[in-house]
Amino acid sequence: MLHKFFRNKNISKKLKLTLKSTMIDKTLTYASETWILTKRDGKQTDIFEGKVFRKILGTVYDDEKENCRILTI
C-alpha cells in the first residue's frame, strides 16, 4: 500500500517524508527501549530506511550514489 503512495509523482516529497516520520519511524521504534539491538539489526534498519528514502526521493540505485548523499538531499 505505501509502495504505491511513495512512487506517486503527484504527491509532494514533503508529505511523503512527513508520513515516513509519523508512521514508519514510529512503527519501527515501538517499544525499542526493551530491545537488545545487535550490529546486524542496526544495519538492517539502516538498509530499510535507505530503501524508503530512495522510494520517496525517486532516486535510482546506483553504486556511485552513497547513502550519506541520499540522506543529505
C-alpha positions in Angstrom: 0.0 0.0 0.0 2.7 2.5 0.9 4.8 1.4 -2.0 2.3 2.9 -4.5 2.0 6.1 -2.3 5.7 6.7 -2.3 6.0 6.1 -6.0 3.2 8.5 -6.9 4.6 11.6 -8.6 1.5 13.7 -7.8 2.2 13.6 -4.0 4.8 16.1 -2.7 8.0 14.8 -1.2 7.3 16.9 1.9 4.1 14.9 2.5 5.9 11.6 1.9 8.6 12.5 4.4 6.0 13.5 6.9 4.2 10.2 6.5 7.5 8.3 6.9 8.3 10.1 10.1 4.9 9.7 11.6 4.0 6.1 10.6 7.1 4.2 9.6 9.5 5.5 12.2 7.0 5.2 15.0 6.2 1.6 14.0 9.9 0.6 13.8 10.8 2.1 17.1 7.7 1.0 19.0 8.9 -0.4 22.4 12.5 -0.1 21.3 13.6 0.6 24.9 13.2 -3.1 25.6 15.2 -4.3 22.6 18.7 -5.5 22.5 19.9 -4.1 19.3 22.8 -6.0 17.6 25.0 -4.7 14.8 23.1 -6.8 12.3 19.8 -5.4 13.5 21.1 -1.9 13.2 22.4 -2.5 9.7 19.1 -4.0 8.6 17.3 -1.0 10.0 19.6 1.4 8.1 19.1 -0.6 4.9 15.4 -0.4 5.2 15.5 3.3 5.9 17.7 3.8 2.8 15.2 1.9 0.7 12.3 4.1 1.9 14.3 7.3 1.3 15.1 6.1 -2.2 11.4 5.4 -3.0 10.4 8.8 -1.6 13.0 10.8 -3.4 12.7 8.8 -6.6 16.4 8.0 -6.8 17.6 5.0 -8.7 20.0 2.7 -7.0 23.5 3.4 -8.3 26.8 2.2 -7.0 28.2 5.7 -7.1 25.4 7.2 -5.1 26.2 6.7 -1.4 23.7 6.5 1.3 25.0 9.6 3.1 24.5 11.6 -0.1 20.9 10.3 -0.3 20.2 11.3 3.3 21.5 14.9 2.8 19.1 15.7 0.0 
